Amino acid sequence: MSFGEKILDYKEEIITDLAELIAIQSVSGIQESTKEALDWMMRKAISFGLEAKSINNIAGHAELGKGGKLCGVLSHLDVVPEGNNWDSLPFELSVGDNGYMYGRGIADDKGAALINLYCLRALKDNGIEGKNTLRAIFGTNEERGMTDMDEYFKYEPVPELSFTPDSDYGICIGEKGIIQLELYTDTHDGTTLTQFHSGKAVNAVPDTAYALLDCTENEDHQLARLADAKKGSFEFYYTIDGLMVLSRGKAAHAAKPEEGLNAATALVDLLTSNFALPTMGTLPSFISHYIGTDIDGVMLGIKTRDKESGPLTLNVGTIHIDSGYATCTVDIRYPVTANGEEILEKLTKQAEREGIHVKVLTHQKPLYLSKDTEIIKILSKSYESIMGEKPELYTTGGGTYARKLQGKGVAFGPIFKGEVSNVHNANECINVDKFFKHAQICLEAMYNLYTNA
């Protein structure tokens, strides 16, 4: 019997606590609610008899042991906005007849965060004597640039060995570079297009978008006919403010935009195919001419790929246009061997030539570790102990706290290959049996970190 199986002793308590944690609407960027989630976790840790410490209400940790190497397991308590089209209440844990648990954060990353804490409890309750110091570290701003870990590591040391269960199994040895930008103009200069709104997060593919148009009856009839030939789903409504066009797509994580259908760029494509570009305005014209509905950056001249991590991807996360402003956000994930500064320079020059201002929201450099590093060997041993097979080593377009660990940590779990999770989408979920299989792997890994010489 592996030590990891002891986490199953807490199964009912974990489900009960998970319902409480999911109910906290800790949407990233809303400090009052993210602090509430962090405070909840700190109180829970203390109730387990663990040492707990909060850093400036933005991050914190629960700790077991003293001395040896500092080992860390990092997770985040903030979530993306709930979005649309849920079949259940997004901030209420529900269990379907299909064996899946549903709720915003269940897979990204509250479920894993709670497991990390219970793993510390299991080690303590079973009287395990560790050689190292083991911390479960919790952040509250992972979805909006990971500034929480920047703040945390101002006051606390970076662990010598660590992992973050915020990706997929097996072991993620590489993460693409991430550039998130705001593109904007000083004002909206379109005439036919009067409003455009879509998206709430730069790192998610928007599933709905709408535009208001001041156009003739003939133009709106032509637009409706054109919509039938375009990719996407469009609805037309006549309002007191003009013709409203509603675009419906499919949400997805910006790391995998190919899994979604971007309602915003689909709508821009429809409008700019029917109306003269000047009547749409400078920003929509730029999106149409240099981004379109592609997700590889080819129209901007930044398309690239490598054998280590695959192709560059590009996602337009939000577009907001009204009489006084025009702005959009763009998320770019570039290969681990590519030069992010060159990509950014090329895009910025192109935008500025077209009268578009560029603001860099975040630029996270790529991460790539050798398969022979100590942490990967420890995690491989832990995975094999529970699963009976060696883990796959892979790279991802996702961004995790591993980037903040100075080459001393990787992403590891909690989602198994082929499992539905709907991360950043409606009906976010995780399979109950697989969730507790992850819990066993996580406890085994934390046990090995804690007792490793």
C-alpha positions in Angstrom: 0.0 0.0 0.0 1.3 3.4 -0.9 1.1 6.2 1.6 -0.9 8.2 -0.9 -3.9 6.0 -0.4 -4.4 7.5 3.1 -5.9 10.6 1.6 -9.1 8.5 1.0 -9.7 8.5 4.7 -10.8 12.1 4.3 -13.0 11.8 1.3 -16.3 12.9 2.8 -14.7 15.8 4.6 -12.9 17.0 1.5 -16.2 17.0 -0.5 -17.9 19.0 2.3 -15.1 21.6 2.5 -14.9 21.8 -1.3 -18.5 22.9 -1.4 -17.7 25.7 1.0 -14.7 26.8 -1.0 -16.4 26.7 -4.4 -19.2 28.9 -2.9 -16.7 31.7 -2.3 -16.9 33.8 -5.5 -13.2 34.6 -5.6 -13.1 35.9 -9.1 -9.5 37.1 -9.9 -9.1 40.8 -9.5 -11.9 41.2 -6.9 -9.7 41.5 -3.8 -12.4 41.3 -1.2 -13.6 37.9 -2.5 -10.1 36.5 -3.2 -9.1 37.5 0.4 -12.1 35.7 1.7 -11.0 32.5 0.0 -7.4 32.9 1.4 -8.7 33.6 4.9 -10.9 30.5 4.7 -7.9 28.4 3.7 -5.8 29.9 6.5 -8.5 29.1 9.1 -8.9 25.6 7.8 -5.1 25.0 8.1 -5.1 26.2 11.7 -8.0 23.9 12.5 -5.9 21.0 11.2 -3.1 22.0 13.7 -0.9 23.3 11.0 1.1 26.5 11.0 -0.4 29.1 8.7 0.8 32.5 7.5 -0.8 35.1 5.2 1.3 37.6 3.3 -0.5 41.0 2.7 -3.8 39.3 2.0 -2.7 38.2 -1.4 -0.9 34.8 -0.7 -0.2 32.5 2.2 1.0 29.1 3.2 0.3 26.2 5.6 3.5 24.5 6.8 4.6 21.2 8.3 8.1 20.4 9.6 11.3 22.3 10.2 14.7 22.2 8.7 16.1 20.5 5.7 15.1 21.6 2.2 12.1 23.9 1.8 9.6 22.1 -0.5 6.5 23.7 -1.8 3.2 22.8 -3.5 1.6 25.8 -5.1 -2.0 26.4 -6.0 -4.4 29.3 -6.6 -7.7 30.2 -5.1 -8.8 32.8 -7.6 -11.0 31.8 -10.6 -12.0 33.3 -13.9 -15.5 34.9 -14.2 -18.3 32.4 -14.4 -19.3 33.2 -18.0 -22.4 31.9 -19.6 -24.4 28.8 -20.5 -23.9 26.8 -17.3 -26.2 23.8 -16.6 -25.9 24.3 -12.9 -25.1 27.2 -10.5 -21.4 28.0 -11.1 -20.6 28.8 -7.5 -22.4 25.8 -6.1 -20.7 22.4 -6.0 -22.9 19.8 -7.7 -22.3 16.2 -8.5 -23.9 14.8 -11.7 -25.1 11.3 -12.4 -22.2 11.0 -14.8 -19.7 10.9 -11.9 -18.4 14.5 -12.4 -18.3 17.4 -9.9 -19.2 20.8 -11.3 -18.4 24.3 -10.1 -16.2 27.3 -11.0 -12.7 26.4 -9.7 -13.3 22.7 -9.2 -10.5 21.9 -11.8 -8.7 25.3 -11.8 -7.6 25.3 -9.1 -9.6 25.2 -5.9 -10.0 21.4 -6.0 -6.3 20.9 -6.1 -5.7 23.6 -3.5 -7.8 21.9 -1.0 -6.2 18.5 -1.7 -2.8 20.1 -1.0 -4.0 21.2 2.5 -5.5 17.8 3.2 -2.2 16.2 2.2 -0.4 18.2 4.9 -3.1 17.1 7.4 -2.7 13.4 6.4 1.1 13.6 7.0 0.5 15.2 10.4 -2.3 12.9 11.5 -0.2 9.9 10.6 2.8 11.1 12.6 5.2 11.2 9.6 8.6 12.5 10.6 9.9 14.6 7.8 13.5 15.5 6.9 12.4 18.7 5.1 10.0 21.6 5.5 6.8 21.2 3.4 4.6 24.1 2.5 1.3 24.3 0.7 1.4 27.8 -0.8 -1.8 29.5 -1.9 -2.2 32.5 -4.2 -5.1 34.7 -5.3 -4.0 36.4 -8.5 -2.8 33.5 -10.8 -5.4 34.3 -13.4 -4.3 37.9 -13.8 -0.5 37.8 -14.1 0.7 36.0 -10.9 1.7 39.2 -9.1 0.6 37.3 -5.9 3.7 35.1 -6.1 5.9 38.2 -6.8 4.6 39.7 -3.6 4.9 36.4 -1.7 8.5 35.8 -2.6 9.5 39.2 -1.5 9.0 37.9 2.1 9.4 34.2 1.8 12.1 32.1 0.1 11.5 30.2 -3.2 11.3 26.5 -2.4 14.2 24.3 -3.5 11.9 21.6 -4.8 8.3 22.2 -5.8 5.3 21.5 -8.0 2.0 23.1 -8.8 -1.1 20.9 -9.6 -2.6 23.3 -12.1 -2.2 21.5 -15.4 -2.4 18.0 -16.7 -0.7 14.7 -16.0 2.1 13.5 -16.5 4.8 16.1 -15.8 5.0 19.5 -17.6 8.6 20.2 -18.2 8.0 23.3 -20.4 5.6 26.2 -20.6 5.3 28.6 -23.5 6.0 32.2 -23.1 3.0 34.4 -22.5 2.5 37.9 -23.7 -0.8 39.7 -22.8 -1.5 43.0 -24.4 -4.1 45.8 -24.5 -4.5 47.4 -27.9 -6.5 50.7 -27.9 -7.2 53.9 -29.6 -7.7 57.3 -28.0 -11.3 57.3 -29.2 -13.7 55.3 -31.3 -13.7 56.8 -34.8 -16.2 54.4 -36.5 -19.6 55.7 -37.8 -21.7 52.6 -38.6 -20.4 50.6 -35.6 -21.4 52.4 -32.5 -20.8 49.7 -29.8 -19.1 46.4 -29.5 -18.7 44.3 -26.3 -17.2 40.9 -25.7 -15.3 39.0 -23.1 -14.3 39.4 -19.5 -10.8 37.8 -19.4 -7.8 38.1 -21.6 -6.9 34.4 -21.1 -10.3 33.0 -22.2 -11.9 32.6 -25.6 -15.1 34.7 -25.4 -18.3 32.8 -26.1 -20.6 35.8 -26.8 -20.2 39.2 -28.4 -22.6 41.9 -29.6 -22.4 45.0 -31.7 -24.8 47.9 -32.3 -24.9 49.3 -35.8 -26.3 52.5 -37.3 -27.1 51.2 -40.8 -29.7 51.2 -43.5 -32.4 48.5 -44.0 -30.7 47.3 -47.1 -27.4 47.0 -45.3 -28.8 45.0 -42.5 -30.6 42.6 -44.9 -27.3 42.1 -46.7 -25.5 41.5 -43.4 -28.0 38.8 -42.4 -27.5 37.0 -45.7 -23.7 37.1 -45.4 -23.9 35.7 -41.9 -25.2 32.4 -43.3 -21.9 31.9 -45.1 -19.7 32.8 -42.1 -18.3 30.6 -39.4 -20.2 31.2 -36.2 -23.8 31.7 -35.0 -25.4 35.2 -35.4 -28.7 36.7 -34.3 -30.2 40.0 -35.3 -32.4 42.3 -33.2 -33.8 45.7 -33.9 -33.5 48.1 -30.9 -34.1 51.8 -30.3 -30.3 52.3 -30.5 -30.0 50.5 -33.9 -29.4 47.0 -35.2 -27.9 44.6 -32.6 -25.9 41.7 -33.9 -25.3 38.9 -31.3 -22.5 36.4 -32.0 -22.3 33.1 -30.2 -19.2 31.0 -30.0 -17.6 28.5 -27.6 -15.5 29.4 -24.6 -12.0 27.8 -24.1 -8.8 28.5 -22.3 -6.5 30.9 -24.2 -3.8 28.3 -24.0 -5.9 26.1 -26.4 -7.9 28.5 -28.5 -8.4 25.8 -31.1 -10.8 24.2 -28.7 -13.2 27.2 -28.7 -14.9 29.5 -31.2 -14.1 33.1 -30.7 -17.4 35.0 -30.8 -15.6 38.4 -30.9 -13.3 37.8 -33.9 -16.1 36.0 -35.7 -18.3 39.1 -35.3 -15.5 41.5 -36.4 -15.0 39.3 -39.4 -18.7 39.4 -40.3 -19.0 43.2 -39.9 -15.8 44.1 -41.8 -16.7 41.8 -44.6 -20.0 43.7 -45.1 -19.1 47.4 -44.3 -16.3 49.7 -45.4 -13.5 49.5 -42.8 -13.5 53.3 -42.0 -17.1 53.0 -40.9 -16.1 50.2 -38.4 -13.3 52.3 -36.8 -9.5 51.9 -36.5 -9.4 49.1 -33.9 -11.9 46.8 -35.6 -10.1 47.4 -38.9 -6.8 46.5 -37.4 -8.3 43.3 -35.9 -9.8 42.4 -39.2 -6.7 43.1 -41.3 -4.0 41.7 -38.9 -5.7 39.1 -36.8 -8.9 38.0 -38.4 -10.2 34.7 -37.2 -6.8 33.0 -37.2 -5.1 31.8 -34.0 -1.5 31.5 -35.2 -0.5 35.1 -35.7 0.2 34.6 -39.4 -1.4 37.9 -40.5 0.8 39.8 -38.0 3.9 37.9 -39.3 4.6 36.3 -35.9 3.7 32.7 -36.8 6.3 30.3 -35.4 6.7 26.9 -33.8 9.3 24.5 -32.4 9.6 20.8 -31.8 9.8 21.2 -28.1 6.5 23.0 -27.5 4.6 23.4 -30.8 3.1 26.5 -32.4 2.5 30.1 -31.3 -1.2 30.7 -30.5 -3.0 34.1 -30.4 -6.4 34.8 -28.7 -8.4 38.0 -28.6 -9.9 37.8 -25.1 -12.0 41.0 -24.9 -13.2 43.8 -27.2 -15.0 46.9 -25.7 -15.9 49.8 -27.9 -18.2 52.7 -27.2 -18.4 56.4 -28.2 -15.4 57.4 -26.1 -13.1 54.4 -26.3 -12.0 51.4 -28.2 -9.9 48.6 -26.6 -9.2 45.0 -26.9 -6.9 42.5 -25.1 -4.7 39.9 -26.8 -3.1 36.7 -25.3 -0.1 35.2 -27.2 1.5 31.9 -26.2 4.9 31.5 -28.0 7.2 28.4 -28.2 9.9 27.9 -25.5 12.7 28.4 -28.0 11.3 31.6 -29.6 12.3 35.2 -28.8 9.4 36.9 -27.1 10.9 40.4 -27.4 11.1 40.0 -31.1 7.5 38.9 -31.3 6.4 41.9 -29.2 8.5 44.3 -31.2 7.1 43.1 -34.5 3.5 43.3 -33.3 4.0 46.7 -31.7 5.5 48.2 -34.9 2.6 46.9 -36.9 0.0 48.3 -34.5 1.6 51.7 -34.2 1.8 52.1 -38.0 -2.0 51.7 -38.0 -2.6 54.2 -35.2 -3.0 51.6 -32.4 -1.5 52.0 -29.0 0.0 48.9 -27.3 0.2 48.3 -23.6 2.0 45.2 -22.3 -0.1 43.8 -19.4 2.3 40.9 -18.7 5.2 39.1 -20.3 6.1 35.8 -18.8 9.2 34.1 -20.2 9.1 30.5 -21.2 10.0 27.7 -18.8 11.9 24.5 -19.9 13.5 21.9 -17.6 15.7 18.9 -18.2 14.1 15.5 -17.6 17.0 14.7 -15.3 16.3 17.3 -12.6 15.7 16.2 -9.1 12.1 17.3 -8.9 11.1 15.5 -12.0 12.6 12.3 -10.7 10.7 12.6 -7.4 7.4 13.3 -9.2 8.0 10.4 -11.6 8.5 8.0 -8.8 5.4 9.2 -7.0 3.2 9.0 -10.1 4.5 5.5 -10.9 3.8 4.3 -7.3 0.1 5.1 -7.7 -0.5 4.6 -11.4 1.8 1.7 -12.1 3.3 3.4 -15.1 5.8 6.2 -15.8 4.4 9.6 -16.5 4.6 11.3 -19.9 6.8 14.4 -20.0 5.2 17.2 -22.0 5.0 21.0 -22.6 2.0 23.3 -22.5 0.8 26.7 -23.6 -0.7 27.2 -20.2 0.8 29.4 -17.6 1.3 28.2 -14.0 3.2 29.2 -10.9 6.0 27.0 -12.1 7.2 30.1 -13.9 7.8 31.8 -10.6 10.0 29.0 -9.2 13.4 29.9 -10.8 13.7 26.5 -12.5 13.1 24.6 -9.3 9.5 23.4 -10.0 7.0 22.1 -12.6 3.3 21.7 -13.1 2.0 18.2 -12.2 -1.7 17.3 -12.4 -4.5 17.3 -11.5 -6.3 16.6 -14.9 -5.7 13.2 -16.5 -5.2 12.9 -20.3 -8.5 12.6 -22.1 -10.6 13.8 -19.2 -13.2 16.5 -19.7 -12.6 19.5 -17.4 -14.0 22.6 -19.3 -11.4 24.9 -17.6 -12.3 28.5 -18.3 -15.6 27.4 -19.9 -19.1 26.8 -18.7 -19.7 23.6 -16.7 -16.2 23.4 -15.3 -15.9 19.9 -13.9 -13.7 17.0 -12.7 -14.4 13.3 -12.5 -14.8 12.3 -8.9 -12.8 9.1 -9.1 -10.0 10.7 -11.0 -10.0 13.6 -8.6 -9.3 11.2 -5.7 -6.7 9.4 -7.8 -5.0 12.8 -8.2 -5.3 13.2 -4.4 -3.4 9.9 -3.9 -0.7 11.0 -6.4 -0.4 14.4 -4.7 -0.1 12.9 -1.2 2.5 10.4 -2.4 4.5 13.2 -4.0 4.3 15.4 -0.9 5.3 12.4 1.3 8.3 11.9 -0.9 9.3 15.6 -0.8 8.8 15.7 3.0 10.8 12.6 3.8 13.4 12.8 1.0 17.0 13.3 2.3 
